[in-house]
Amino acid sequence: MGRLTILEYPDARLRTVAQPVERFDGELREFIASLFETLHASGGIGLAASQVDVHQQIIAMDLSREGKARELFINPLVIAEDVLCLVEESCLSVPGIVGNVKRSAQVRVRAQDAHGEQFERDLADLSAVCVQHEIDHLRGVLFVDHLSFAKRLRTRWILSRRAAPQADSAS
């Protein structure tokens, strides 16, 4: 499958709610390999399948950014969370934008692995923040949705300026 294309805000496909994975087969494992390849090539620490236009509940994480701390969560669900704190976030689907978001500093997640085996994992700090961010993607929610109205408007303006063709200075 190879490297996949990451959708960028405000692409409407990022708002699609992901469906649970029901088939744990070779095709799924091939997609997971491509998801991790895309994550590592991007330099990010987390990537949800929704960000590459595959609307299934799959999250690839690697806080090492080098393939040394790969974590996979299929059909993830936060089953316990701790006190909220304010954290600075960015997103591969919203390049160049950083904002403060309220997230739990510790969570317990129930999920499945690539073979469908269920597990629970306690996550803290950056891992906890990352998994919550990626679960939001599976729900069609972006980190900019957690920002104030004014910051969301500013984000749209910044991104629209990047996408707009530059005026020809020779005219």
Order of alpha helices (4+ residues) and beta strands (2+ residues): alpha-beta-beta-beta-beta-beta-beta-beta-alpha-alpha
